[in-house]
Each structure stands twice: as structure tokens, then as C-alpha cells.
Amino acid sequence: MRPVPDSLEHDVAAVRRELERLNNHRFIRMHDKPVRLLAFNFARGLAFGLGTVLGASLLLSLAAWALSQIDFLPVIGEWAKLIVAEIEAVTAREN
């Protein structure tokens, strides 16, 4: 059997150290247990859903407000007034 060159031993040792470092990484430790993985993905989904709802609500309310400020265009102004009236009616019913 031929002797193993020093550079190959060094390379194998470097790969071994890197693999150990990767196995100790937080991402790998979190995904090695199914319960922890499910909990993480559930929390991530809740945060994503909440952010989507809040962002859409903010954008739609800003769009409705901007449309309510447009009174000089006859078609858009009337349409915006209808949207504002409907929002105010729903708000009044809830209170």
C-alpha cells in the first residue's frame, strides 16, 4: 500500500473540520428534529400571514384615501365617493 501524501491528509482534516462546523450550525440543528422544524415553519407562516394582511390593509386604506381626495375627475371622483361612503357605512354599522 502506498503512503498517503501529507497534502491529502491535510485536505481530509480540513473537510472533516468544515463538516463538523456545518453540523453545529444553527440551521442544521433546527432542522434535525421534526417537532422543532414544524414549530419553526408554523411561526414563520403566522408571521408571513400577519405581515401580508397588515401590508395589504395599509396599502388599500392609503389607496382609498388617495382616491377620496380626487374630486376633480368626474368618473374617478364619483367612484371614489362611493367607495368612501361604503367604508363609512360599514364602519358606522360596526360601531
C-alpha positions in Angstrom: 0.0 0.0 0.0 1.3 3.4 -1.0 1.8 6.1 1.7 -0.8 8.9 1.8 0.6 12.3 0.9 0.6 14.9 3.6 -1.5 17.3 1.4 -4.3 14.7 1.2 -4.3 14.1 5.0 -4.4 17.9 5.4 -7.3 18.2 3.0 -9.2 15.4 4.7 -8.7 17.0 8.0 -9.9 20.4 6.7 -13.0 18.8 5.2 -13.7 17.0 8.5 -13.4 20.3 10.4 -15.6 22.1 8.0 -18.2 19.3 8.2 -18.2 19.5 11.9 -18.6 23.2 11.8 -21.6 22.9 9.4 -23.2 20.2 11.6 -23.0 22.5 14.6 -24.7 25.4 12.6 -28.0 26.6 14.0 -29.8 25.9 10.7 -28.8 22.2 10.8 -29.6 21.9 14.5 -33.0 23.4 14.0 -33.9 21.1 11.1 -32.7 17.8 12.7 -35.8 17.5 14.9 -39.2 17.3 13.2 -41.1 18.9 16.0 -38.8 21.9 16.1 -39.0 22.2 12.3 -42.8 22.1 12.4 -42.9 24.8 15.1 -40.5 27.0 13.2 -42.4 26.7 10.0 -45.7 27.3 11.8 -44.3 30.5 13.4 -42.9 31.6 10.1 -46.2 31.1 8.4 -48.0 33.1 11.1 -45.6 36.0 10.7 -45.9 35.9 6.9 -49.7 35.9 7.1 -49.8 38.7 9.6 -47.4 40.8 7.6 -49.4 40.2 4.4 -52.7 41.2 6.0 -51.2 44.3 7.6 -49.4 45.4 4.5 -52.5 44.9 2.3 -54.7 46.7 4.8 -52.3 49.7 4.8 -52.0 49.8 1.1 -55.7 49.6 0.4 -56.5 52.2 3.0 -54.0 54.6 1.5 -55.4 53.9 -2.0 -58.9 54.5 -0.8 -57.8 57.8 0.9 -56.0 58.9 -2.2 -59.0 58.2 -4.3 -61.2 60.1 -1.9 -59.1 63.1 -2.5 -59.7 63.1 -6.2 -62.8 65.2 -6.8 -61.8 67.0 -10.0 -62.1 63.9 -12.2 -65.8 63.2 -12.7 -65.7 59.5 -13.2 -63.0 58.6 -10.7 -64.3 61.2 -8.2 -67.8 59.7 -8.1 -66.4 56.2 -7.9 -64.1 57.2 -5.0 -67.0 58.9 -3.2 -69.0 55.6 -3.5 -66.0 53.7 -2.0 -65.7 56.1 0.9 -69.4 56.1 1.5 -69.4 52.3 1.6 -66.4 52.2 4.0 -68.1 54.8 6.3 -71.3 52.8 6.2 -69.6 49.6 7.3 -67.6 51.4 10.0 -70.9 53.0 11.3 -72.6 49.6 11.4 -69.7 48.1 13.4 -69.8 50.9 16.0 
